[in-house]
Amino acid sequence: MREWIHLYKYGRVKTMVGPLGALALAALPRGEQWDAVVPVPLHWRRRWRRGFNQSDMLARVVARRCGVPVIHALTRVRYTPTQTGLSNTGRRKNVAAAFAAVRRHPVSGRRILLVDDVMTTGSTAASCAAVLRRAGATTITLLTVARADRRLNAGPLEAAELQPGSLRDGE
């Protein structure tokens, strides 16, 4: 799983969105409905360097299957260093006040499916969800392709266990 995500995200192998999107779709909670899919945004500098937003591409796959629009209701207003290697506290501080609501894409009264590629501590998702909630979203569900298991004592080059899955806001 880690190799797939690294190929997609850092190797710029955009065709990996197909298999990764299939994993995300398999993890969708059954019987739930959303009004919009919102990808976790990248700062413009990181997006420019990478050439694409991996969460946005995944969000498009999911939205197509769910029959709802992708809306870019969040923007990253502050450049943040990569979360890799930061402690839980460091991750929370790193993304604090990093996101803002985009007014031209209102979420008030809407059920939102927030999409990201990987969740480690949940700091980014929590920060995004807080902004969406303040903007009036009624429900926020997080969908990720994988969740990194930080309980493992993996060194920087060792593979951490990544599991397909989703996390409901508040769980």
QUILIN-V993342 format. One record per residue. N is the residue number from 0. D_CENTER is the distance of its C-alpha to the mean C-alpha in Angstrom with 2 decimals. Layout:
n:N d_center:D_CENTER
n:N d_center:D_CENTER
//
This chain:
n:0 d_center:16.12
n:1 d_center:15.69
n:2 d_center:17.96
n:3 d_center:16.14
n:4 d_center:12.81
n:5 d_center:15.03
n:6 d_center:16.99
n:7 d_center:14.15
n:8 d_center:12.45
n:9 d_center:15.69
n:10 d_center:18.39
n:11 d_center:17.30
n:12 d_center:18.15
n:13 d_center:16.38
n:14 d_center:18.24
n:15 d_center:16.04
n:16 d_center:13.66
n:17 d_center:16.41
n:18 d_center:16.54
n:19 d_center:12.85
n:20 d_center:12.45
n:21 d_center:15.45
n:22 d_center:14.04
n:23 d_center:11.05
n:24 d_center:13.84
n:25 d_center:16.07
n:26 d_center:13.88
n:27 d_center:13.85
n:28 d_center:16.10
n:29 d_center:19.45
n:30 d_center:21.27
n:31 d_center:18.45
n:32 d_center:18.27
n:33 d_center:15.99
n:34 d_center:17.20
n:35 d_center:14.21
n:36 d_center:10.74
n:37 d_center:8.63
n:38 d_center:5.99
n:39 d_center:4.54
n:40 d_center:7.91
n:41 d_center:9.79
n:42 d_center:13.25
n:43 d_center:15.90
n:44 d_center:17.58
n:45 d_center:14.80
n:46 d_center:14.14
n:47 d_center:17.93
n:48 d_center:18.36
n:49 d_center:15.88
n:50 d_center:17.00
n:51 d_center:13.81
n:52 d_center:10.11
n:53 d_center:8.74
n:54 d_center:5.59
n:55 d_center:8.53
n:56 d_center:10.74
n:57 d_center:8.95
n:58 d_center:8.72
n:59 d_center:12.39
n:60 d_center:13.40
n:61 d_center:12.24
n:62 d_center:13.76
n:63 d_center:16.87
n:64 d_center:17.43
n:65 d_center:17.01
n:66 d_center:19.18
n:67 d_center:17.23
n:68 d_center:16.28
n:69 d_center:13.13
n:70 d_center:13.56
n:71 d_center:12.39
n:72 d_center:13.05
n:73 d_center:11.39
n:74 d_center:12.66
n:75 d_center:12.52
n:76 d_center:16.17
n:77 d_center:16.72
n:78 d_center:16.37
n:79 d_center:15.25
n:80 d_center:16.27
n:81 d_center:13.99
n:82 d_center:13.04
n:83 d_center:14.91
n:84 d_center:18.13
n:85 d_center:17.66
n:86 d_center:18.82
n:87 d_center:17.04
n:88 d_center:19.04
n:89 d_center:18.38
n:90 d_center:14.59
n:91 d_center:15.12
n:92 d_center:17.64
n:93 d_center:15.69
n:94 d_center:13.00
n:95 d_center:15.67
n:96 d_center:16.42
n:97 d_center:14.04
n:98 d_center:12.63
n:99 d_center:14.95
n:100 d_center:15.38
n:101 d_center:16.75
n:102 d_center:20.03
n:103 d_center:20.70
n:104 d_center:17.87
n:105 d_center:18.92
n:106 d_center:17.03
n:107 d_center:20.07
n:108 d_center:21.07
n:109 d_center:18.16
n:110 d_center:16.10
n:111 d_center:12.43
n:112 d_center:9.84
n:113 d_center:6.38
n:114 d_center:4.14
n:115 d_center:1.60
n:116 d_center:5.06
n:117 d_center:6.50
n:118 d_center:7.24
n:119 d_center:10.59
n:120 d_center:12.07
n:121 d_center:9.57
n:122 d_center:10.66
n:123 d_center:7.72
n:124 d_center:6.63
n:125 d_center:10.41
n:126 d_center:11.04
n:127 d_center:8.97
n:128 d_center:10.57
n:129 d_center:13.85
n:130 d_center:13.94
n:131 d_center:13.35
n:132 d_center:15.97
n:133 d_center:18.34
n:134 d_center:18.09
n:135 d_center:19.35
n:136 d_center:16.70
n:137 d_center:18.50
n:138 d_center:15.86
n:139 d_center:12.14
n:140 d_center:10.70
n:141 d_center:7.36
n:142 d_center:7.05
n:143 d_center:6.06
n:144 d_center:8.68
n:145 d_center:9.97
n:146 d_center:10.73
n:147 d_center:12.91
n:148 d_center:16.19
n:149 d_center:17.32
n:150 d_center:20.68
n:151 d_center:21.82
n:152 d_center:23.90
n:153 d_center:22.61
n:154 d_center:23.71
n:155 d_center:21.65
n:156 d_center:22.71
n:157 d_center:22.79
n:158 d_center:20.26
n:159 d_center:18.20
n:160 d_center:17.83
n:161 d_center:14.52
n:162 d_center:14.47
n:163 d_center:12.86
n:164 d_center:11.90
n:165 d_center:10.32
n:166 d_center:10.90
n:167 d_center:12.71
n:168 d_center:12.78
n:169 d_center:15.76
n:170 d_center:16.05
//
